[in-house]
């Protein structure tokens, strides 16, 4: 059996504005890229226990390539009330 065409990774964008991740729930597949755009004037993080820890400077973007399946509840280490969920299949 011949392999099918290569699957293209998608970029899934999350906006951070007024201390909120939007959308708060996203779905991805292994290989996709998550891009956080920070529109606030302060730094944030996207931090998942046993998962990832991405720092997003104010007015900048940061990315993460998804490497494993699972459900990752993440938050900002600087503002723990900021919460979101990434589901990866």
N, C-alpha and C positions, 0 to 999 in steps of 0.2 A: 504494500500500500504506500502510495506517495504522500508525503506531508502536504497539507493544504497551504494556502498562502500565509505568509507571516502575519501574525496578529499585531496590529499597531497599538502601541501604548497610548492611552488617553491622558490628557492633562485635566485634572479636576480642580477648579478654582474655589477657594474659600476666602471670603472677604472678612477682615476684622475691622469693625467700626463701632465706636462708642461702647467698647468693652464687650462685644458680642461676636462670636463666630457665626458666619452666615454663608451657606446653610449650616445648621447645627448637626445635621446627619447627612453623611455622604456614603456612597457605595463605590467600590473600586475592585479591580482584579489585580493580581500580582503582576507587577511590571508597570502599572499606571504611575503617574506622577501627580502628587498633591502639591498645589501651589497656594500658599497663603499670602494674601496681599494685606499689609497692615496700613490702614488709613488713619490710625490714631497717631498722636504725637508722643506716645510712649512705647517702649519695647514690650513685646509679648513673647510667649513660647507656646508651642504645641507639644505637650508632654504626655506620654502614655506610659504608665507603669509597665515594665517589662516589654516596652515597645520602642519608642523613639522620643527624642528630645530636640526640637528644632527651635532656634531663637530667631525671631522675626523683628528686625530693627524698625523703629518708627519710619513710616513713609516708604518702606521697602517691601520686597517680596522674598520668600524663602521657599525652597522646594524639598520634597522627600519622594524618593522612588520606593514604592511599596514592594517589599521583598517576601512577605509571608501572609498567609490567610489568617483570618480571625476577626474578632470584634475588639476594637480598641477605643475605649473611652479615654478621651484626652482633655487636658485643661491647660490653663496658663499658670506657670509657677509663680509669676508675679501678681496675678489676680485670680486666685483659686475659684472664684465664683464663675469664671468663664469656662464653660464646659461644652464639649461636642463629642460626636461619635463617628468613627470610621469603621465601616464593615467591608472586609476584603474577602473575596472568594477566589 
